[in-house]
Amino acid sequence: MIQKMDDIFVLLKHWLVGFAPVPYQPLVSAIISVAAIIIVFATLFAITTILERKGLGRIQNRYGPNRVGPFGLLQPAADGLKSLTKEDIVPRTADKTIHFLAPLVLVGPVFMALAVLPVGRGMSAVDMDAGLLFFFAVGAATELSVFMAGWSSRNKYSLLGAMRLIAQMISYEVPLILSTVTVIMAAGTLSTVQIVEAQAGYWGWIPNWYVLTPWGLAGFILFLIAAAAESNRSPFDLPEGESELIAGYFTEYSGFKFALFFLGEYIGMFAVSGLGITLFLGGWQAPLPFLELIPSYVWFFTKLLGLICLSIWVRGTVPRLRMDQLMNFAWKFMLPMALVNIVSAGVWRMMPGGLARWLVCAAIVVLPYMALGWGLFQHRQVGPRKYRYAE
């Protein structure tokens, strides 16, 4: 019974594919997988928008959406209808073709990246040997779409926002990829499915997840920070800083095109969060042996929801960085720590198991962390903030 609950969606797909003629079954299977990804993550996008607005309202001591539907739960539907019915305004001097294609180029690759994430046992749309490489390859297309949007708008704020985001994404993509190298070293594969399988099993009651190692914990933290910057999430949302750039690279977008940018940003956040779960948190594996009774896909989306709530919490509490702080943090702290963490993972793999391995690998990570922190902040006078209010 438990196995059937875990495989219910896989069996349902095979049942539907069985109705198609044999020559067309691979095509029908691909269409069903694509439709499932779009429906599930588009629904998650709607849920996340209401959670974020409610959560930020709670953090900021105000009401969130509470008018449309019971407790404001139909607010995402109202927002979607509004986006569909609003006028599509294109600047007279804009390059209309590129202006139209930019949001499509953004949304397409992020949905493609979701195809290699195993969301449950046997529930990966595409199982390829180089799945991790494919994820980063298609994700790089978002930089092109951002530049297309900023340049085609013929607006200085849009162009400045696009340049900011491209510099930010290139800078943080380096530590993001380097933080995954440790997992590749430990698992010995680029396949996301095999990486999850490598984290199966338990040490007594402790799951065999990479995040529960010194290099895995450091890599996971580095990955989360770099992923927030790649997803343009606070406190790294400089490219659309409302107080400086109006709305950044999509200032000149309205209606459904604006909604597509909004959708692409959130789907990108889901994709990198899902990759973090796959690499460091055991993917769809249960945290305790007796919890394996619960279907595997429930665990994946529970972990994903936890990372989404963490992102909302950070957005509501951490102030936006300055551009110089953002770039210094990437190149002077994140990059060196990612390289040091690779050394720690190599030492972990070569040393025999035991307490000595834990202590040595932890020291390799902690000592450079302290040295870099001291070196970067020794000349900075950081004191308590003073808030002054107009009288």
Backbone hydrogen bonds, N-H to C=O, Kabsch-Sander energy under -0.5 kcal/mol:
donor,donor_aa,acceptor,acceptor_aa,energy
5,M,1,M,-2.0
6,D,2,I,-1.9
7,D,3,Q,-1.8
8,I,5,M,-0.7
11,L,7,D,-3.0
12,L,8,I,-2.1
13,K,9,F,-2.1
14,H,10,V,-2.2
15,W,11,L,-2.2
16,L,12,L,-2.2
17,V,13,K,-2.7
18,G,14,H,-1.6
19,F,16,L,-1.3
20,A,17,V,-1.6
24,Y,21,P,-1.3
25,Q,21,P,-0.7
25,Q,22,V,-1.1
28,V,24,Y,-2.5
29,S,25,Q,-2.7
30,A,26,P,-2.0
31,I,27,L,-2.3
32,I,28,V,-2.4
33,S,29,S,-2.1
34,V,30,A,-2.5
35,A,31,I,-2.6
36,A,32,I,-2.4
37,I,33,S,-2.2
38,I,34,V,-2.4
39,I,35,A,-2.6
40,V,36,A,-2.6
41,F,37,I,-2.3
42,A,38,I,-2.0
43,T,39,I,-2.1
44,L,40,V,-2.1
45,F,41,F,-1.8
46,A,42,A,-1.8
47,I,43,T,-2.3
48,T,44,L,-2.7
49,T,45,F,-2.1
50,I,46,A,-1.5
51,L,47,I,-2.3
52,E,48,T,-3.0
53,R,49,T,-2.2
54,K,50,I,-2.3
55,G,51,L,-3.0
56,L,52,E,-3.1
57,G,53,R,-1.6
58,R,54,K,-2.1
59,I,55,G,-2.5
60,Q,56,L,-2.4
61,N,58,R,-1.1
62,R,57,G,-3.2
69,G,67,R,-0.8
72,G,69,G,-1.9
73,L,70,P,-1.7
74,L,68,V,-1.8
75,Q,72,G,-1.5
78,A,74,L,-2.0
79,D,75,Q,-2.7
80,G,76,P,-2.3
81,L,77,A,-2.3
82,K,78,A,-2.3
83,S,79,D,-2.2
84,L,80,G,-1.9
85,T,81,L,-1.7
86,K,82,K,-1.5
89,I,87,E,-0.9
90,V,88,D,-0.5
94,A,91,P,-1.2
95,D,152,S,-1.7
96,K,94,A,-1.2
99,H,95,D,-2.7
100,F,96,K,-1.8
101,L,97,T,-2.0
102,A,98,I,-2.0
104,L,100,F,-0.5
105,V,101,L,-2.4
106,L,102,A,-1.4
107,V,103,P,-2.2
108,G,104,L,-2.3
110,V,106,L,-1.0
111,F,107,V,-1.6
112,M,108,G,-1.8
113,A,109,P,-2.2
114,L,110,V,-0.9
115,A,111,F,-0.5
115,A,112,M,-1.2
116,V,113,A,-1.1
117,L,114,L,-1.4
119,V,117,L,-0.9
119,V,123,M,-2.0
123,M,120,G,-2.1
126,V,115,A,-2.1
128,M,126,V,-0.8
131,G,128,M,-1.3
132,L,190,L,-2.7
134,F,130,A,-2.3
135,F,131,G,-2.1
136,F,132,L,-1.8
137,A,133,L,-2.1
138,V,134,F,-2.4
139,G,135,F,-1.7
140,A,136,F,-1.2
141,A,138,V,-1.3
142,T,139,G,-1.4
143,E,140,A,-1.0
144,L,140,A,-0.6
145,S,141,A,-1.7
146,V,142,T,-2.0
147,F,143,E,-2.0
148,M,144,L,-2.4
149,A,145,S,-2.3
150,G,146,V,-2.4
151,W,147,F,-2.8
152,S,148,M,-2.1
153,S,149,A,-0.9
154,R,151,W,-1.1
155,N,150,G,-0.6
159,L,155,N,-2.6
160,L,156,K,-2.3
161,G,157,Y,-2.4
162,A,158,S,-2.3
163,M,159,L,-2.4
164,R,160,L,-2.3
165,L,161,G,-2.3
166,I,162,A,-2.5
167,A,163,M,-2.2
168,Q,164,R,-2.4
169,M,165,L,-3.1
170,I,166,I,-2.4
171,S,167,A,-2.0
172,Y,168,Q,-2.4
173,E,169,M,-1.5
174,V,170,I,-0.8
176,L,172,Y,-1.6
177,I,173,E,-2.2
178,L,174,V,-2.4
179,S,175,P,-2.0
180,T,176,L,-0.7
180,T,177,I,-0.9
181,V,177,I,-0.7
181,V,178,L,-0.7
182,T,178,L,-0.6
184,I,180,T,-1.9
185,M,181,V,-2.4
186,A,182,T,-2.0
187,A,183,V,-3.1
188,G,184,I,-2.4
190,L,129,D,-0.6
195,I,191,S,-1.9
196,V,192,T,-1.7
197,E,193,V,-1.9
198,A,194,Q,-1.9
199,Q,195,I,-0.6
199,Q,196,V,-1.1
200,A,197,E,-1.4
203,W,206,I,-3.6
204,G,202,Y,-0.9
205,W,203,W,-0.9
206,I,203,W,-1.8
208,N,201,G,-2.0
209,W,207,P,-1.5
211,V,280,F,-2.0
212,L,209,W,-1.3
213,T,210,Y,-1.4
217,L,213,T,-2.8
218,A,214,P,-2.0
219,G,215,W,-2.4
220,F,216,G,-2.4
221,I,217,L,-2.1
222,L,218,A,-2.4
223,F,219,G,-2.6
224,L,220,F,-2.5
225,I,221,I,-2.2
226,A,222,L,-2.5
227,A,223,F,-2.7
228,A,224,L,-2.0
229,A,225,I,-1.7
230,E,226,A,-2.6
231,S,227,A,-2.2
232,N,229,A,-1.0
233,R,228,A,-2.9
236,F,233,R,-2.6
240,E,237,D,-0.9
241,G,238,L,-2.1
242,E,240,E,-0.5
244,E,241,G,-1.5
245,L,241,G,-3.6
246,I,242,E,-0.8
247,A,245,L,-2.5
248,G,245,L,-2.3
250,F,247,A,-1.0
251,T,248,G,-1.8
253,Y,250,F,-1.3
257,K,254,S,-1.0
258,F,254,S,-0.8
259,A,255,G,-1.6
260,L,256,F,-2.0
261,F,257,K,-1.7
262,F,258,F,-2.2
263,L,259,A,-2.9
264,G,260,L,-3.0
265,E,261,F,-2.2
266,Y,262,F,-1.7
267,I,263,L,-2.9
268,G,264,G,-2.2
269,M,265,E,-1.6
270,F,266,Y,-2.4
271,A,267,I,-2.4
272,V,268,G,-2.3
273,S,269,M,-2.1
274,G,270,F,-2.8
275,L,271,A,-2.1
276,G,272,V,-2.3
277,I,273,S,-2.2
278,T,274,G,-2.2
279,L,275,L,-2.5
280,F,276,G,-2.5
281,L,276,G,-0.8
281,L,277,I,-0.9
283,G,277,I,-2.7
285,Q,282,G,-2.2
291,L,288,L,-1.3
292,E,289,P,-1.5
293,L,290,F,-0.7
294,I,291,L,-1.6
298,V,295,P,-0.8
299,W,295,P,-1.0
300,F,296,S,-1.7
301,F,297,Y,-2.1
302,T,298,V,-1.8
303,K,299,W,-2.4
304,L,300,F,-2.3
305,L,301,F,-2.2
306,G,302,T,-1.9
307,L,303,K,-2.1
308,I,304,L,-2.1
309,C,305,L,-2.4
310,L,306,G,-2.0
311,S,307,L,-2.1
312,I,308,I,-2.2
313,W,309,C,-2.4
314,V,310,L,-2.5
315,R,311,S,-2.3
316,G,312,I,-1.8
317,T,313,W,-0.8
317,T,314,V,-0.8
318,V,314,V,-2.6
321,L,235,P,-2.0
326,L,322,R,-2.3
327,M,323,M,-2.1
328,N,324,D,-2.3
329,F,325,Q,-2.3
330,A,326,L,-1.5
331,W,327,M,-2.3
332,K,328,N,-2.6
333,F,329,F,-1.0
334,M,329,F,-2.8
335,L,330,A,-2.1
337,M,333,F,-2.3
338,A,334,M,-2.3
339,L,335,L,-2.0
340,V,336,P,-2.5
341,N,337,M,-2.3
342,I,338,A,-1.3
343,V,339,L,-1.4
344,S,340,V,-2.1
345,A,341,N,-2.3
346,G,342,I,-2.1
347,V,343,V,-2.4
348,W,344,S,-2.3
349,R,345,A,-1.9
350,M,346,G,-1.6
351,M,347,V,-2.4
358,W,354,G,-1.4
359,L,355,L,-2.5
360,V,356,A,-2.6
361,C,357,R,-2.4
362,A,358,W,-2.3
363,A,359,L,-2.3
364,I,360,V,-2.2
365,V,361,C,-1.2
366,V,362,A,-3.1
367,L,363,A,-2.1
369,Y,365,V,-1.5
370,M,366,V,-2.5
371,A,367,L,-2.4
372,L,368,P,-3.2
373,G,369,Y,-2.4
374,W,370,M,-2.4
375,G,371,A,-2.5
376,L,372,L,-2.3
377,F,373,G,-1.6
378,Q,374,W,-1.3
380,R,377,F,-1.0
382,V,380,R,-1.2
383,G,381,Q,-0.7
387,Y,385,R,-0.5
388,R,386,K,-0.5
